[in-house]
Amino acid sequence: MNAPTDLQTPLHATPARSLSVEPFTFSGRGGEYFRIWIVNLLLSIVTLGIYSAWAKVRRMKYFYGNTQVAGSSFEYHGNPIAILKGRLIAAALFISYNFTISFAPMLGVAIFVLLILAMPWFVWKSQQFKLYNSSYRGIRFGFAGSAGKAYFVYLLLPILTALSVYLLAPLMHQKMKKFQHEESRFGQTHFSFDAKVGSFYKTYLLGLVIAIAGIALITMLFGASAGLLTALTAPQTASPELMTSLFGYLISLYVFLFLMFPLLFTMIQNLIWNHTKLGEHRFSLDLKWLKVAGIMITNLLAIACTLGLFTPFAQIRMMKYRLESMSLHAAGNLDEFIADTQQHVSATGEGMADILDFDLSL
């Protein structure tokens, strides 16, 4: 990736501020988190889901507290009662829909439409709740934005994308990330996001080309023929050899398409975080496709072999790799930036009030 233009100064110009690279670290351990996870699961089952709000707070506190950058960890301050309120509201809405759709279809459709119309507002409020209840070195994060922007990004754009047969999907993705990042702030300092729509189209197009090429290669290797098509449509008339070839073809196709997810995930995440800044400070992410694929595949196999008990270990493995692939490139002294931010927040106040008394995110 090219260096930012403000660092590409000629020798006779004023030198740019020095960058210090602060890598993220994650100290969580699978065995330690397993104890939290199993207690959360059992208590949530026993209480018919009521404890899940407290379970979420315990989980978030653990992950935040074990994430460090520049010698300090993050903190989560979410109130389980607020989370429980949100979940009860969400449950009431969905139960109302499922109950009415069976005996009063028109009323059920009306409730469904109301749910769709309310969803952008829910997402906006949940984003505010999550960020306001996150802090670093005693300074809260925040999320501004407006309901109008939320409806444009989370309702209008998805409708237009569906009508375009998903040709607008990269544009929608870019607009969503731009909204999420640029409306987020640390204290009074806003994040910024400068990845262009064209970059998202290039990434999506590259993924599509790789997918088409991979499917074509697998089809060629297994000999795409009328016989293979016959085995698909009328397996009872196909020979054992042809059925073996068909089975190998389908398994290879499934494995390849499964590997496409970590590839797209890696490219998109690298694109997003390598174009995100906090004031003058920028982030970098260097996920590797094969590493991500290896973690995902071994996690999936281990979860299947342990009947789900490996799940907390899998979450720790993936979180550790993702976080430790990220760095903060601080422009100047990071401690001075934190001190200035603390003074500014103290002087202006944070001002979030009753709009954050519930969380609708699960």
DALINGI-V260537 format. One line per field, one symbol per residue. burial: # if it has 24 or more other C-alpha atoms within 12 Angstrom, else .. Layout:
burial: ???
//
This chain:
burial: .....................#######.#..##.###.##........####################..#################.#..#..##.............#...#...###########################.#.#######.##.........############################.#..##.##..#...#...#..##..#.....#..#..........##.##..#...#..##.###############################..##.##..##........#######################..#..##..##.............#######
//
